[in-house]
């Protein structure tokens, strides 16, 4: 049996892809840096071998799946070429795999991971499904009917996919280290739209998605009455959200979801739209909604010593606003304390004012040092450039989490795409230590 070796196996897409192939009976191993990432947990659960990067990991009888974070000069990829081993980039391998199933690619500047997780869960109540979620979760069934995959627009990697369906949640400017602006992002989504085989399901409340041209039907969902699938009569509570779905001006069904915020309604509406297109009964959809528990690092709630802590991947101003809106709905009578770690210097610099504006929607703001990346280790600005734009904000260091203890009845929201989780872990240890004194 050919060994599948994943170079960069801890990546948010690589890890679930390795899990899928393992579940389908393939012999899987991989390599990465030795630092811990939460995306490796499911690999360990399956007993998948994770090695430190080393050219000696590579043998000629292997197929190498190369993570997109690593260029062709990586020692393992150089060795693979020398041995004549097959090398396939992550997005190309995934694109080929998706062709074997009724495929659903979920893309957008924001909401990809949450919508992918929800879509996989709902479809699994109807027919077997394999899925790849960007929170490091993957699951494979050889006899799957559906294949649901998160499709990232960064560097136009999603152009490796030719899905049956595409969900497009929104178009927004992000990844300023690659995209030249919002028009460049739009062009990428237009290119993606040309490759969809059956139908595009797009948020009609998004001004850019309204302009998408495609060779297949484009079905729109949203709050506005002009959408094909409209959410109306929304009722928000501290336990979830209820809304009616109207399809082309005709009442369809009332749904209740255990989620919060307008973005959660839109994500659910995208899923409902596809399910309706696939003739999945409304009662199955609702049944699956009822026991949905979410995905990793997306409004993940923990309670420690009476303190409520939220872990969220929000790393763009739009996402910060959505996370804070969700928290206001669930905890209307408590102060919101935002602990934010910006991700990449280019993003922080590009959206500096927007970050300040969105974070002001919290009651108190604490800022952590900017988290760089493998492709961008330093920049010309510091976290203090953001701090001066938010009156009353504070710089937070991991060796002194005590200032957070001054907020007795607060909800602590740790946000970022880097390693902000280490700040939450440090705060949890401090709370536990205070309890034992």
Secondary structure, 3 states (H helix, E strand, C coil): CCEEEEECCCCCCHHHHHHHHHHCCCEEEEEECCCCCHHHHHHHHCCCEEEECCHHHCCCCEEEEECCCCCCCCHHHHHHHHHCCEEEEHHHHHHHHHCCCEEEEEECCCCHHHHHHHHHHHHCCCCCEEEEECCCEEECCCCCCEEEEECCCHHHHHHHCCCCEEEECCCCCCCCCCCCCHHHHHHHHHHHHCCCCCEEEEECCCCCHHHCCCCCEEEEEECCCCCCEEEEEEEECCCCEEEEEEECCEEEEEEEECCCCHHHHHHHHHHHHHHHHCCCCHHHHHHHHHCCCCCCCCCEEEEECCEEEEEECCCCHHHHHHHHHHHHHHCCCCCEEEEEEEECHHHHHHCHHHHHHHHCCCCEEEEEEEECECCECCCCCCHHHHHCCCCCCEECECCECHHHHHCCCCEEEEECCCCCHHHHHHHHHHHHHHHHC
